[in-house]
Amino acid sequence: MGKIRGNRTSSHCHRAAPLPTPDDTPSPSTEADQADGETLRDNSLLIQRVLRWTELFSEWPYPRIANLMQSARLVRHARGALVLGHDIARRELLVLVSGMVEISRTNADGRKYLHSFMSPGHVAPLVRLLDETPLGFYNYTAHEESQVIHLPADAVIAELDAEPRLWKDVSRLALRRQRESLQSLHQQVLGSLRVRLAATLASLAGQTGTPLRSGQSLSIGLSQGDLATMLGVSRQTMNKELRQLADEAVVAAVYKRIMILDADKLRDIASNG
């Protein structure tokens, strides 16, 4: 992933996008906008600021960002609203500004697979930059009220093709996510629930853009039910595992908030069980 402008961080992490301020309050949207969420007007400065602080676009030259902004939409999505689905006419990238977006899939029997969450500053789904690829299996749903920048994939591709060196940032980010996906698959198949839970918490903590550390709270609010769905177990089983980690002073869990008390121990459990 590219480095961050301003106060720079390691190339292996990114800062969360800055949250909107009261000065960014939008004007009312039209009824057409409401069907897709509330499109927030006159927010070009906010969109520019967020794009400059995200993992994919932080090193883009200003002219490329300016071109991208011409087709960017900042949309407020209510909790539970579908942010992006399988609609072939909606080949878009999402940049989360605030809130939390769930990435999941539900099968015909109603069973739900909760893959992961987008936290502020996250860009997805990169696969939609491959125009010959069918749209993915996942739905992107607002887990809480969220503000999201919608970028047409064709507009992003046009800027990448105009300055091909920028494809390197896409490749780096895609490869890093592939590595994380393979690590997660390995843990899901071979790891105990204790290992899988520790690895999931460490991964979610890493979405803040800073190294995992003791005293760190997850930037997104998760219930025990959310974690249970992610790991394919009952809520009761998840409660037992979280209590065990709490008894060992590894984490503290208080109503949809989890704090990492001992980062080294959490890391060790995720790696060695």
DRENSEPA-720451 format. One record per residue (C-alpha): residue in one letter; x, y, z. Coordinates in pm, 1 decimal. Example, Ala and Ser with C-alpha at 12.3 -4.5 7.8 and 13.67 -1.06 7.14 Angstrom:
['A',[1230.0,-450.0,780.0]];
['S',[1367.0,-106.0,714.0]];
***
This chain:
['M',[0.0,0.0,0.0]];
['G',[124.4,346.6,-73.1]];
['K',[262.3,575.3,193.7]];
['I',[54.8,854.0,341.1]];
['R',[123.6,1215.9,264.6]];
['G',[176.5,1453.4,554.9]];
['N',[262.8,1256.0,868.4]];
['R',[385.9,946.3,692.7]];
['T',[344.6,593.1,815.6]];
['S',[485.4,258.1,716.2]];
['S',[391.1,136.0,370.5]];
['H',[214.9,-155.5,541.6]];
['C',[-55.3,55.7,704.9]];
['H',[-278.4,352.4,640.6]];
['R',[-449.8,621.0,838.9]];
['A',[-824.6,625.8,866.5]];
['A',[-991.2,892.8,660.0]];
['P',[-1079.9,1208.0,853.2]];
['L',[-1440.4,1221.4,962.4]];
['P',[-1672.3,1492.8,827.6]];
['T',[-1701.2,1803.9,1039.8]];
['P',[-2013.1,2015.6,1100.8]];
['D',[-1892.9,2248.6,825.6]];
['D',[-1939.2,1959.5,583.9]];
['T',[-2315.6,1941.1,644.4]];
['P',[-2484.2,1874.7,309.0]];
['S',[-2774.4,2045.7,144.7]];
['P',[-3091.1,1838.2,94.3]];
['S',[-3081.5,1575.1,-178.4]];
['T',[-3337.3,1493.9,-443.6]];
['E',[-3585.4,1205.8,-432.6]];
['A',[-3375.5,1024.4,-692.7]];
['D',[-3075.7,1042.2,-464.0]];
['Q',[-3279.4,904.6,-173.1]];
['A',[-3332.7,577.3,-357.5]];
['D',[-2959.4,513.8,-331.4]];
['G',[-2896.2,691.8,-4.1]];
['E',[-2864.4,1065.2,44.1]];
['T',[-2615.7,1222.8,-194.3]];
['L',[-2430.9,1497.2,-9.2]];
['R',[-2388.8,1814.8,-213.3]];
['D',[-2103.7,2065.8,-231.7]];
['N',[-1848.7,1843.6,-61.0]];
['S',[-1562.6,1857.1,-308.9]];
['L',[-1312.5,1967.2,-43.5]];
['L',[-1412.8,1683.8,186.0]];
['I',[-1388.4,1429.2,-95.8]];
['Q',[-1044.4,1560.8,-189.9]];
['R',[-925.1,1545.0,170.7]];
['V',[-1047.4,1189.7,220.5]];
['L',[-901.6,1060.8,-106.6]];
['R',[-562.6,1213.0,-21.0]];
['W',[-561.6,1020.2,307.2]];
['T',[-673.0,679.9,181.3]];
['E',[-450.0,383.0,118.9]];
['L',[-491.7,371.6,-257.9]];
['F',[-497.0,737.1,-362.2]];
['S',[-253.4,899.6,-116.9]];
['E',[31.3,921.8,-370.5]];
['W',[-176.8,1022.7,-671.7]];
['P',[-79.9,1354.7,-833.7]];
['Y',[-333.3,1630.1,-777.4]];
['P',[-449.8,1646.0,-1144.0]];
['R',[-551.6,1278.5,-1124.1]];
['I',[-739.4,1336.6,-799.7]];
['A',[-910.0,1641.5,-951.9]];
['N',[-1023.9,1439.2,-1252.1]];
['L',[-1154.6,1163.2,-1025.5]];
['M',[-1351.4,1410.0,-817.6]];
['Q',[-1560.4,1510.2,-1118.7]];
['S',[-1748.0,1178.9,-1105.6]];
['A',[-1719.3,1106.5,-731.3]];
['R',[-2035.8,1103.3,-518.1]];
['L',[-2045.0,1137.2,-140.0]];
['V',[-2349.0,948.0,-13.3]];
['R',[-2494.2,906.0,333.8]];
['H',[-2635.3,555.3,382.5]];
['A',[-2871.2,470.7,666.8]];
['R',[-2802.7,169.7,885.6]];
['G',[-2898.4,-148.3,700.5]];
['A',[-2899.7,15.4,356.3]];
['L',[-2740.9,-165.0,63.4]];
['V',[-2436.2,40.0,-34.6]];
['L',[-2324.0,-175.4,-327.3]];
['G',[-2463.6,-501.7,-463.3]];
['H',[-2440.2,-705.2,-783.1]];
['D',[-2595.7,-448.5,-1018.2]];
['I',[-2395.7,-461.2,-1341.7]];
['A',[-2465.7,-90.0,-1393.1]];
['R',[-2295.4,-8.7,-1061.5]];
['R',[-1932.1,-104.8,-1120.8]];
['E',[-1792.3,120.7,-850.7]];
['L',[-1520.4,150.3,-591.0]];
['L',[-1618.8,257.5,-241.6]];
['V',[-1416.4,475.5,-6.5]];
['L',[-1553.0,477.9,345.9]];
['V',[-1548.2,821.9,509.2]];
['S',[-1728.6,746.2,835.1]];
['G',[-1930.3,466.7,990.4]];
['M',[-1885.6,97.7,910.2]];
['V',[-1976.3,-113.7,606.6]];
['E',[-2033.7,-487.4,629.5]];
['I',[-1907.4,-716.5,351.3]];
['S',[-2121.1,-1029.3,348.9]];
['R',[-2319.9,-1280.7,151.0]];
['T',[-2643.0,-1463.3,229.1]];
['N',[-2729.0,-1787.7,51.3]];
['A',[-3067.8,-1909.3,-68.7]];
['D',[-3130.9,-2080.9,266.3]];
['G',[-3079.6,-1754.4,453.1]];
['R',[-2742.4,-1849.8,599.2]];
['K',[-2513.5,-1550.9,621.6]];
['Y',[-2138.2,-1537.7,573.4]];
['L',[-1989.3,-1221.4,720.9]];
['H',[-1657.3,-1176.8,545.6]];
['S',[-1526.8,-857.4,700.5]];
['F',[-1592.6,-488.2,760.0]];
['M',[-1478.8,-170.0,592.9]];
['S',[-1355.1,92.1,836.6]];
['P',[-1291.9,461.4,754.8]];
['G',[-1020.0,502.0,492.2]];
['H',[-1077.1,158.9,340.6]];
['V',[-1115.1,121.8,-39.3]];
['A',[-1303.7,-171.0,-193.0]];
['P',[-1375.9,-376.3,-398.6]];
['L',[-1058.4,-365.3,-607.6]];
['V',[-1178.6,-653.3,-825.4]];
['R',[-1420.9,-415.6,-995.0]];
['L',[-1127.4,-253.3,-1167.9]];
['L',[-1115.9,-569.0,-1382.5]];
['D',[-1388.7,-491.0,-1632.4]];
['E',[-1390.9,-843.7,-1776.9]];
['T',[-1459.2,-995.4,-1434.7]];
['P',[-1821.2,-1069.3,-1333.0]];
['L',[-1935.2,-876.5,-1028.3]];
['G',[-1842.8,-1043.6,-701.1]];
['F',[-2050.5,-1245.4,-461.9]];
['Y',[-2054.1,-994.7,-179.3]];
['N',[-2297.9,-725.3,-79.4]];
['Y',[-2177.3,-408.5,91.7]];
['T',[-2424.8,-296.8,357.3]];
['A',[-2414.5,-7.0,602.6]];
['H',[-2364.8,-167.2,944.8]];
['E',[-2432.6,173.5,1095.3]];
['E',[-2504.4,512.5,939.2]];
['S',[-2214.0,565.5,701.5]];
['Q',[-2079.8,823.6,460.2]];
['V',[-1926.5,667.5,150.3]];
['I',[-1752.8,807.1,-157.0]];
['H',[-1872.1,622.9,-469.8]];
['L',[-1618.2,621.6,-754.7]];
['P',[-1713.4,484.3,-1099.1]];
['A',[-1461.5,211.6,-1182.3]];
['D',[-1431.4,339.1,-1541.1]];
['A',[-1321.0,680.4,-1411.6]];
['V',[-1057.4,523.8,-1186.8]];
['I',[-931.9,301.9,-1471.3]];
['A',[-908.5,601.3,-1704.4]];
['E',[-679.9,784.3,-1461.3]];
['L',[-469.1,472.2,-1401.3]];
['D',[-425.9,418.6,-1775.3]];
['A',[-335.3,784.5,-1822.9]];
['E',[-53.2,741.5,-1570.5]];
['P',[33.1,367.8,-1573.3]];
['R',[282.0,386.9,-1285.7]];
['L',[-18.7,428.0,-1053.3]];
['W',[-121.9,70.2,-1129.6]];
['K',[168.9,-28.4,-904.8]];
['D',[-22.4,102.3,-603.4]];
['V',[-325.0,-106.1,-703.3]];
['S',[-107.6,-415.6,-745.4]];
['R',[65.6,-363.8,-411.6]];
['L',[-263.9,-323.8,-229.3]];
['A',[-422.5,-622.0,-406.4]];
['L',[-125.1,-846.1,-327.0]];
['R',[-127.0,-744.3,37.5]];
['R',[-496.3,-826.0,61.3]];
['Q',[-437.2,-1159.8,-109.7]];
['R',[-171.8,-1241.2,150.7]];
['E',[-412.5,-1149.6,430.0]];
['S',[-684.8,-1360.2,267.5]];
['L',[-454.4,-1663.6,247.2]];
['Q',[-350.8,-1618.4,609.0]];
['S',[-715.5,-1599.1,710.3]];
['L',[-800.1,-1912.7,510.1]];
['H',[-513.1,-2099.3,675.8]];
['Q',[-639.0,-1999.0,1019.7]];
['Q',[-999.4,-2087.2,935.5]];
['V',[-906.8,-2436.8,819.4]];
['L',[-633.3,-2529.1,1067.4]];
['G',[-676.7,-2296.9,1363.9]];
['S',[-884.9,-2343.5,1676.0]];
['L',[-1159.5,-2092.6,1755.1]];
['R',[-920.9,-1929.3,2001.6]];
['V',[-663.8,-1877.3,1725.2]];
['R',[-923.7,-1756.9,1476.4]];
['L',[-1073.9,-1510.1,1723.2]];
['A',[-733.5,-1368.2,1820.0]];
['A',[-635.2,-1334.0,1453.3]];
['T',[-966.2,-1164.3,1369.2]];
['L',[-932.3,-914.0,1653.7]];
['A',[-571.9,-838.9,1555.6]];
['S',[-676.5,-787.0,1193.9]];
['L',[-964.9,-556.1,1286.9]];
['A',[-736.7,-358.8,1517.1]];
['G',[-491.8,-319.1,1228.7]];
['Q',[-757.1,-138.4,1023.2]];
['T',[-691.0,175.6,1228.0]];
['G',[-371.3,220.7,1029.1]];
['T',[-136.6,192.8,1326.4]];
['P',[51.3,-111.7,1456.7]];
['L',[-135.1,-336.4,1701.0]];
['R',[-69.2,-208.6,2051.6]];
['S',[-185.4,-258.5,2408.9]];
['G',[-457.3,-16.8,2519.3]];
['Q',[-595.1,8.8,2166.8]];
['S',[-970.7,-6.6,2106.3]];
['L',[-1115.1,-139.2,1783.4]];
['S',[-1221.9,150.1,1562.7]];
['I',[-1548.9,-22.0,1473.7]];
['G',[-1826.4,-128.9,1706.5]];
['L',[-1883.5,-504.6,1696.9]];
['S',[-2127.2,-712.6,1896.2]];
['Q',[-2053.3,-1066.7,2006.3]];
['G',[-2314.8,-1168.5,1750.3]];
['D',[-2113.4,-1000.4,1473.5]];
['L',[-1798.4,-1186.0,1575.9]];
['A',[-1991.2,-1512.5,1605.0]];
['T',[-2125.2,-1470.1,1250.2]];
['M',[-1778.6,-1388.8,1115.0]];
['L',[-1633.9,-1705.1,1268.7]];
['G',[-1931.1,-1933.7,1208.9]];
['V',[-2011.9,-2018.3,1571.6]];
['S',[-2297.5,-1955.9,1812.4]];
['R',[-2315.5,-1639.7,2019.8]];
['Q',[-2285.4,-1849.3,2336.1]];
['T',[-1961.5,-2006.8,2212.2]];
['M',[-1824.9,-1665.3,2120.4]];
['N',[-1915.8,-1528.4,2462.5]];
['K',[-1720.9,-1811.6,2626.0]];
['E',[-1410.4,-1746.1,2414.2]];
['L',[-1419.8,-1371.1,2478.4]];
['R',[-1458.1,-1431.3,2852.1]];
['Q',[-1151.9,-1655.0,2843.5]];
['L',[-944.8,-1385.1,2673.9]];
['A',[-1078.1,-1130.4,2922.9]];
['D',[-987.7,-1358.1,3217.3]];
['E',[-633.7,-1375.4,3078.4]];
['A',[-627.1,-992.6,3056.3]];
['V',[-575.9,-1007.8,2679.4]];
['V',[-887.4,-807.2,2588.0]];
['A',[-1171.9,-622.7,2755.1]];
['A',[-1517.3,-626.8,2598.4]];
['V',[-1787.9,-375.0,2690.2]];
['Y',[-2101.7,-349.1,2471.7]];
['K',[-1982.4,-346.2,2110.3]];
['R',[-1640.7,-215.1,2210.4]];
['I',[-1331.4,-428.3,2245.3]];
['M',[-1002.6,-303.9,2386.8]];
['I',[-673.1,-482.2,2335.5]];
['L',[-508.3,-507.0,2677.0]];
['D',[-208.3,-722.3,2584.4]];
['A',[-110.6,-689.0,2219.3]];
['D',[187.8,-924.8,2246.6]];
['K',[-23.7,-1201.8,2397.0]];
['L',[-297.6,-1153.9,2134.7]];
['R',[-34.9,-1174.9,1860.3]];
['D',[111.4,-1488.4,2014.9]];
['I',[-229.1,-1660.1,2036.0]];
['A',[-306.7,-1569.7,1674.6]];
['S',[24.6,-1720.7,1563.0]];
['N',[70.1,-2016.7,1795.6]];
['G',[-260.9,-2084.2,1968.9]];
***
